Amino acid sequence: MGLDPVGAWPGIDGNMYADNEKSQSISVIETQTGTVTNTITLGYKPGYVAQHTNGEIWVSDATNGEIAVYNLFGGNWTKKNIPTGSDPHGIAFSKDGKKAFVTNQGSGKLSVINTSTYSKIQDIVVGSKPNGIALKD
């Protein structure tokens, strides 16, 4: 594990994803053995981790007001940035995987993201300091 692990999030691939604040990384943990099998070096303090059904790892970056999307290609992690708003945190995906919903604690808004174009569709004002998010089927 990295330094100062704060949260652990289940992936759809059977792994756990732990966010390490001080080492600014994500540890990929194989749940059957408890072994760290990979590390995503971020360069910022992670807030939340979610895995899309296509295998992408989505990480909230509150410092820079964006979501970083990571893919593993040939043993290397690639990254796409999606600007969301002030202090993004919680991430949830629609049942069909076409949209991501991101809570922005600093702006009191929920960003709706198109997951295929990696672009913000809209912001919805939801109130003071939205943190986590859960979607109802």
C-alpha positions as CSV (number, residue, x, y, z in Angstrom):
1,M,0.0,0.0,0.0
2,G,0.9,3.6,-0.3
3,L,1.2,6.1,2.5
4,D,-1.9,7.2,4.4
5,P,-4.6,5.0,2.7
6,V,-7.9,6.7,3.3
7,G,-10.5,4.7,1.3
8,A,-10.9,1.4,-0.5
9,W,-13.3,1.0,-3.3
10,P,-14.6,-2.2,-5.0
11,G,-13.9,-2.6,-8.7
12,I,-16.1,-4.4,-11.2
13,D,-13.0,-6.5,-12.0
14,G,-12.9,-8.1,-8.5
15,N,-10.0,-5.9,-7.3
16,M,-10.1,-3.2,-4.6
17,Y,-8.8,0.3,-5.3
18,A,-7.3,2.1,-2.3
19,D,-6.6,5.8,-2.4
20,N,-3.3,6.8,-0.7
21,E,-3.3,10.5,0.2
22,K,0.3,11.1,1.2
23,S,1.9,9.0,-1.6
24,Q,-0.7,10.5,-4.0
25,S,-1.4,7.1,-5.6
26,I,-4.0,4.3,-6.0
27,S,-3.1,0.8,-5.0
28,V,-4.8,-2.0,-7.0
29,I,-5.4,-4.9,-4.6
30,E,-6.2,-8.5,-5.6
31,T,-8.9,-9.4,-3.2
32,Q,-8.3,-13.2,-3.1
33,T,-4.7,-12.8,-1.8
34,G,-4.7,-9.2,-0.4
35,T,-1.7,-8.5,-2.7
36,V,-1.0,-5.1,-4.2
37,T,-0.7,-5.9,-7.9
38,N,-0.3,-2.4,-9.4
39,T,0.0,1.2,-8.4
40,I,-1.3,4.3,-10.2
41,T,0.9,7.3,-9.5
42,L,-1.2,10.4,-9.5
43,G,0.7,13.5,-8.6
44,Y,-2.3,14.8,-6.6
45,K,-4.3,13.7,-3.5
46,P,-7.1,11.4,-4.6
47,G,-10.6,11.9,-3.2
48,Y,-12.6,9.0,-4.6
49,V,-12.1,6.0,-7.0
50,A,-14.7,4.4,-9.2
51,Q,-14.3,1.8,-12.0
52,H,-16.4,2.1,-15.1
53,T,-17.9,-1.0,-16.7
54,N,-15.3,-0.6,-19.5
55,G,-12.5,-1.0,-17.0
56,E,-11.4,2.6,-16.7
57,I,-10.4,3.9,-13.3
58,W,-12.0,7.3,-12.5
59,V,-10.3,9.3,-9.7
60,S,-11.5,12.6,-8.3
61,D,-8.9,15.4,-8.1
62,A,-10.2,18.0,-5.7
63,T,-7.1,20.2,-6.0
64,N,-7.4,20.7,-9.7
65,G,-11.2,20.5,-10.0
66,E,-11.3,17.5,-12.3
67,I,-11.8,13.8,-12.7
68,A,-8.8,11.9,-14.0
69,V,-9.6,8.8,-16.1
70,Y,-6.9,6.0,-16.2
71,N,-6.5,3.1,-18.6
72,L,-3.8,0.5,-18.5
73,F,-2.1,-0.1,-21.9
74,G,1.0,-2.2,-22.3
75,G,1.8,-2.0,-18.6
76,N,1.5,1.8,-18.5
77,W,-1.3,4.0,-17.2
78,T,-2.6,6.6,-19.5
79,K,-4.7,9.6,-18.3
80,K,-7.5,11.8,-19.5
81,N,-8.7,14.9,-17.6
82,I,-12.3,16.0,-17.3
83,P,-12.9,19.4,-15.7
84,T,-15.9,19.2,-13.4
85,G,-15.9,22.0,-10.8
86,S,-14.6,23.0,-7.4
87,D,-13.5,20.2,-5.1
88,P,-15.0,17.1,-6.9
89,H,-15.5,14.0,-4.8
90,G,-18.1,11.3,-5.3
91,I,-18.5,9.4,-8.6
92,A,-21.3,7.2,-9.8
93,F,-22.2,5.8,-13.2
94,S,-25.6,5.4,-14.8
95,K,-26.8,1.8,-15.1
96,D,-26.0,1.9,-18.9
97,G,-22.6,3.4,-18.2
98,K,-23.2,6.3,-20.6
99,K,-23.1,9.0,-17.9
100,A,-21.0,9.7,-14.8
101,F,-22.3,11.8,-12.0
102,V,-19.7,13.8,-9.9
103,T,-20.4,15.7,-6.7
104,N,-18.5,19.0,-6.4
105,Q,-18.2,19.9,-2.7
106,G,-16.8,23.4,-3.3
107,S,-19.4,24.6,-5.8
108,G,-22.5,22.8,-4.5
109,K,-23.1,21.2,-7.9
110,L,-23.4,17.8,-9.5
111,S,-21.6,17.4,-12.8
112,V,-23.1,15.1,-15.4
113,I,-20.4,13.7,-17.7
114,N,-20.7,11.9,-21.0
115,T,-18.5,8.8,-20.5
116,S,-17.8,8.2,-24.2
117,T,-16.7,11.8,-25.1
118,Y,-15.3,12.6,-21.6
119,S,-17.1,15.9,-21.6
120,K,-19.4,17.7,-19.1
121,I,-23.0,17.7,-20.2
122,Q,-24.3,19.9,-17.5
123,D,-24.0,21.1,-13.8
124,I,-27.0,20.8,-11.5
125,V,-27.1,22.9,-8.3
126,V,-27.7,20.5,-5.4
127,G,-26.8,22.4,-2.3
128,S,-24.0,22.8,0.2
129,K,-21.0,20.5,0.1
130,P,-22.4,17.4,-1.7
131,N,-20.1,14.5,-1.0
132,G,-21.1,10.9,-1.8
133,I,-23.6,9.8,-4.4
134,A,-25.8,6.7,-4.9
135,L,-28.1,6.1,-7.9
136,K,-31.4,4.3,-7.6
137,D,-32.2,1.6,-10.3
